[in-house]
């Protein structure tokens, strides 16, 4: 590490010494993510589904998806969550033959459907059907400017995604741009923000997790991450740039009381196509099965996650209530309860 950057970090850490943010705020809203198929019409370089994309099982039957939706709704009620957003994912969910019926079933249970898609299938007619079914919140995946995006997601995908964004906004959808940050696109992200500033509702970013197809990705350095975090912190455009990674709050003390940290097994669960329940899709540690959701919730590992009872620096950190590190990143390093060393309070400086 450059000695000047090391000195900067050592000075930076003194700003956080007096904090005592170890309690986790109440989570009134449940967030679930259901994967309704493995298949996809793209082959992105960082896909967490990995090789399953190439030999996917058939899409889940509609009746099975409905059964799982009802289990999660019952869980929401029994545990007193005031609201519920359900992320519809895969694979590529828009290629499921019953995607419209699935949206309807989610909506009729007073759950907010959030469609996570690459946008390839979005036409004006299809978008109107999605809205009629009850979904007006869509995430479109983009990875930067046309060159970097198409290197990751495939030739011609950038223009198709921009077309999908325009169609959706013309129909008054709330549009989120999902961005996976890696060395492939880190330097082009602000160009994408400027291109779509004021034209979408949010840029939702997350650093790539080295699982699935991204397992061999080169890690970003602390200096690169610092520059990215500073760029986000200093952004003053019309569209909000949100970085999901919990360690982002270590870039400035003013973020501490504005961040809730990792939500995995606190108010977030992911249901894979085979019924396995994960803390989140980027942390594919099997907690149990959708068929025994209470056993999942009471899993000793899940309880430790809710208490921020982690190993290493994340467990003893004085701002763990506002951060807690990313469980997906910890899982990728070999310990779901381990520490996320990407933060600027505990990353190595030697």
TIZADREN-612815 format. One record per residue (C-alpha): residue number from 1; x negated, y negated, z negated. Coordinates in pm, whole numbers. Example, Ala and Ser with C-alpha at 12.3 -4.5 7.8 and 13.67 -1.06 7.14 Angstrom:
{1,{-1230,450,-780}}
{2,{-1367,106,-714}}
END
This chain:
{1,{0,0,0}}
{2,{-125,-346,90}}
{3,{-265,-516,-222}}
{4,{-64,-834,-158}}
{5,{259,-635,-133}}
{6,{165,-440,-445}}
{7,{116,-768,-635}}
{8,{450,-895,-501}}
{9,{627,-582,-630}}
{10,{465,-603,-972}}
{11,{581,-963,-1008}}
{12,{926,-874,-870}}
{13,{983,-603,-1131}}
{14,{952,-846,-1419}}
{15,{1281,-1006,-1308}}
{16,{1473,-690,-1402}}
{17,{1321,-608,-1740}}
{18,{1588,-773,-1954}}
{19,{1886,-601,-1789}}
{20,{2088,-337,-1971}}
{21,{2325,-211,-1702}}
{22,{2354,157,-1788}}
{23,{2734,188,-1810}}
{24,{2928,287,-1499}}
{25,{3229,73,-1408}}
{26,{3571,237,-1381}}
{27,{3656,360,-1030}}
{28,{4024,288,-956}}
{29,{4017,421,-600}}
{30,{3945,776,-485}}
{31,{3745,818,-164}}
{32,{3755,1155,6}}
{33,{3605,1264,335}}
{34,{3756,1554,525}}
{35,{3575,1722,810}}
{36,{3830,1864,1050}}
{37,{3587,2020,1300}}
{38,{3215,2065,1371}}
{39,{3233,2005,1746}}
{40,{3125,1679,1902}}
{41,{3099,1515,2243}}
{42,{2755,1368,2160}}
{43,{2421,1508,2041}}
{44,{2277,1233,1821}}
{45,{1918,1270,1704}}
{46,{2002,1210,1337}}
{47,{2324,1414,1305}}
{48,{2370,1570,960}}
{49,{2577,1857,1109}}
{50,{2258,1985,1272}}
{51,{2268,2306,1476}}
{52,{2635,2367,1399}}
{53,{2712,2114,1673}}
{54,{2591,2359,1936}}
{55,{2794,2661,1820}}
{56,{3087,2508,1637}}
{57,{3370,2706,1485}}
{58,{3718,2627,1627}}
{59,{3879,2310,1486}}
{60,{4074,2360,1166}}
{61,{4438,2450,1216}}
{62,{4678,2165,1150}}
{63,{4850,2349,866}}
{64,{4514,2402,692}}
{65,{4424,2034,721}}
{66,{4765,1939,578}}
{67,{4715,2182,289}}
{68,{4382,2020,204}}
{69,{4526,1670,229}}
{70,{4796,1765,-21}}
{71,{4541,1917,-263}}
{72,{4344,1593,-257}}
{73,{4658,1384,-303}}
{74,{4759,1595,-604}}
{75,{4408,1549,-743}}
{76,{4435,1172,-702}}
{77,{4761,1166,-899}}
{78,{4650,1404,-1175}}
{79,{4331,1205,-1238}}
{80,{4496,864,-1233}}
{81,{4321,708,-934}}
{82,{4522,401,-835}}
{83,{4441,421,-464}}
{84,{4302,669,-214}}
{85,{4113,625,112}}
{86,{4055,937,322}}
{87,{3771,931,575}}
{88,{3851,1151,876}}
{89,{3532,1295,1018}}
{90,{3358,1590,1183}}
{91,{3201,1641,1432}}
{92,{3396,1395,1637}}
{93,{3751,1379,1494}}
{94,{3916,1229,1802}}
{95,{3859,1553,1995}}
{96,{4069,1750,1744}}
{97,{4392,1847,1926}}
{98,{4608,1733,1632}}
{99,{4429,1414,1528}}
{100,{4747,1204,1553}}
{101,{4948,1445,1336}}
{102,{4662,1452,1082}}
{103,{4670,1072,1056}}
{104,{5047,1083,1011}}
{105,{5020,1340,732}}
{106,{4762,1129,550}}
{107,{4967,812,583}}
{108,{5294,971,468}}
{109,{5124,1056,137}}
{110,{5038,690,78}}
{111,{4669,749,151}}
{112,{4473,506,368}}
{113,{4331,690,672}}
{114,{3985,576,785}}
{115,{3882,720,1121}}
{116,{3505,770,1169}}
{117,{3438,803,1542}}
{118,{3177,742,1810}}
{119,{3445,565,2019}}
{120,{3391,768,2336}}
{121,{3756,871,2366}}
{122,{3905,534,2274}}
{123,{4128,396,2549}}
{124,{4397,133,2508}}
{125,{4667,400,2524}}
{126,{4494,632,2274}}
{127,{4418,344,2036}}
{128,{4785,246,2036}}
{129,{4881,606,1951}}
{130,{4632,603,1662}}
{131,{4785,283,1530}}
{132,{5139,414,1574}}
{133,{5038,722,1374}}
{134,{4945,496,1082}}
{135,{4573,420,1108}}
{136,{4443,67,1162}}
{137,{4096,116,1007}}
{138,{3825,262,1233}}
{139,{3449,295,1210}}
{140,{3254,296,1536}}
{141,{2898,426,1521}}
{142,{2623,215,1675}}
{143,{2251,223,1610}}
{144,{2124,-110,1740}}
{145,{2079,-267,2081}}
{146,{2158,-71,2395}}
{147,{1808,74,2430}}
{148,{1769,198,2073}}
{149,{2132,309,2047}}
{150,{2123,516,2365}}
{151,{1789,672,2272}}
{152,{1959,807,1959}}
{153,{2317,870,2076}}
{154,{2288,927,2452}}
{155,{2276,732,2777}}
{156,{2572,503,2838}}
{157,{2712,538,2485}}
{158,{2641,176,2388}}
{159,{2866,29,2658}}
{160,{3141,279,2582}}
{161,{3127,189,2213}}
{162,{3145,-186,2288}}
{163,{3447,-121,2508}}
{164,{3612,75,2226}}
{165,{3545,-210,1982}}
{166,{3711,-463,2215}}
{167,{4016,-239,2265}}
{168,{4057,-186,1892}}
{169,{4017,-553,1801}}
{170,{4266,-654,2073}}
{171,{4516,-427,1895}}
{172,{4435,-584,1554}}
{173,{4247,-287,1409}}
{174,{4002,-344,1129}}
{175,{3672,-234,1283}}
{176,{3363,-132,1089}}
{177,{3032,-69,1264}}
{178,{2856,233,1114}}
{179,{2476,211,1144}}
{180,{2220,471,1042}}
{181,{1890,295,974}}
{182,{1565,463,1078}}
{183,{1233,383,1241}}
{184,{1410,416,1576}}
{185,{1620,105,1525}}
{186,{1498,-93,1223}}
{187,{1355,-380,1427}}
{188,{1666,-425,1645}}
{189,{1938,-433,1380}}
{190,{1963,-811,1349}}
{191,{2011,-832,1727}}
{192,{2316,-607,1693}}
{193,{2450,-817,1403}}
{194,{2419,-1133,1611}}
{195,{2579,-970,1915}}
{196,{2890,-864,1723}}
{197,{2898,-1132,1453}}
{198,{3256,-1247,1399}}
{199,{3386,-980,1639}}
{200,{3405,-694,1387}}
{201,{3503,-674,1021}}
{202,{3187,-524,868}}
{203,{2849,-371,944}}
{204,{2821,-66,719}}
{205,{2463,58,707}}
{206,{2282,348,547}}
{207,{1926,469,574}}
{208,{1896,802,750}}
{209,{1899,1104,519}}
{210,{1644,1369,626}}
{211,{1890,1659,660}}
{212,{2034,1838,963}}
{213,{1892,1709,1291}}
{214,{1714,1426,1104}}
{215,{1516,1658,877}}
{216,{1186,1574,1045}}
{217,{1239,1200,1079}}
{218,{947,980,977}}
{219,{1017,795,653}}
{220,{1028,419,641}}
{221,{758,256,432}}
{222,{821,42,126}}
{223,{710,-266,319}}
{224,{951,-190,605}}
{225,{1233,-134,359}}
{226,{1153,-459,177}}
{227,{1173,-652,504}}
{228,{1505,-487,592}}
{229,{1655,-558,251}}
{230,{1541,-920,269}}
{231,{1697,-954,615}}
{232,{2029,-828,481}}
{233,{2011,-1043,168}}
{234,{1940,-1357,374}}
{235,{2207,-1284,639}}
{236,{2468,-1563,656}}
{237,{2676,-1462,956}}
{238,{3055,-1437,974}}
{239,{3059,-1058,954}}
{240,{2942,-900,630}}
{241,{2638,-673,641}}
{242,{2672,-404,375}}
{243,{2393,-159,293}}
{244,{2532,150,122}}
{245,{2200,268,-23}}
{246,{2214,203,-401}}
{247,{1849,86,-427}}
{248,{1945,-225,-229}}
{249,{2043,-388,-559}}
{250,{1675,-388,-659}}
{251,{1592,-654,-399}}
{252,{1740,-931,-618}}
{253,{1879,-950,-973}}
{254,{2187,-1139,-850}}
{255,{2313,-816,-693}}
{256,{2325,-617,-1017}}
{257,{2678,-703,-1125}}
{258,{2806,-690,-765}}
{259,{2711,-328,-701}}
{260,{2872,-5,-824}}
{261,{2592,227,-715}}
{262,{2625,584,-593}}
{263,{2991,695,-604}}
{264,{2928,1068,-554}}
{265,{3144,1277,-790}}
{266,{3258,959,-965}}
{267,{3520,863,-708}}
{268,{3381,1028,-394}}
{269,{3399,1385,-264}}
{270,{3352,1543,79}}
{271,{3533,1852,207}}
{272,{3346,2042,477}}
{273,{3518,2248,744}}
{274,{3465,2574,550}}
{275,{3632,2426,240}}
{276,{3308,2357,53}}
{277,{3317,2043,-162}}
{278,{3008,1822,-163}}
{279,{2929,1506,-361}}
{280,{2903,1337,-21}}
{281,{2828,1461,331}}
{282,{2470,1340,306}}
{283,{2429,1550,-11}}
{284,{2550,1897,98}}
{285,{2513,2054,-246}}
{286,{2809,2288,-285}}
{287,{3006,2205,-599}}
{288,{3275,2463,-528}}
{289,{3578,2508,-306}}
{290,{3876,2292,-217}}
{291,{4087,2585,-345}}
{292,{3971,2514,-700}}
{293,{3924,2140,-704}}
{294,{3937,2118,-1085}}
{295,{3645,2358,-1115}}
{296,{3458,2134,-872}}
{297,{3530,1825,-1081}}
{298,{3421,2003,-1399}}
{299,{3106,2149,-1246}}
{300,{2819,2071,-1490}}
{301,{2622,1905,-1211}}
{302,{2922,1687,-1124}}
{303,{2953,1586,-1489}}
{304,{2587,1486,-1499}}
{305,{2637,1277,-1187}}
{306,{2932,1095,-1346}}
{307,{2718,1023,-1653}}
{308,{2413,923,-1447}}
{309,{2229,1196,-1635}}
{310,{1944,1223,-1385}}
{311,{1585,1340,-1395}}
{312,{1295,1100,-1376}}
{313,{1316,719,-1341}}
{314,{1679,718,-1217}}
{315,{1790,875,-1546}}
{316,{1612,624,-1769}}
{317,{1647,314,-1551}}
{318,{1796,6,-1720}}
{319,{2019,-66,-1417}}
{320,{2137,287,-1344}}
{321,{2499,184,-1394}}
{322,{2473,-46,-1093}}
{323,{2253,187,-888}}
{324,{2185,545,-989}}
{325,{1993,616,-671}}
{326,{2130,804,-370}}
{327,{2220,1167,-440}}
{328,{2179,1252,-72}}
{329,{1824,1124,-74}}
{330,{1753,1307,-401}}
{331,{1897,1628,-254}}
{332,{1677,1595,54}}
{333,{1376,1573,-179}}
{334,{1476,1902,-342}}
{335,{1676,1801,-653}}
{336,{2033,1670,-643}}
{337,{1978,1526,-993}}
{338,{1635,1388,-910}}
{339,{1528,1030,-852}}
{340,{1550,806,-549}}
{341,{1206,649,-527}}
{342,{1298,400,-253}}
{343,{1387,128,-504}}
{344,{1153,-159,-580}}
{345,{1153,-95,-953}}
{346,{1009,256,-947}}
{347,{854,314,-603}}
{348,{487,404,-619}}
{349,{239,123,-573}}
{350,{-83,322,-572}}
END
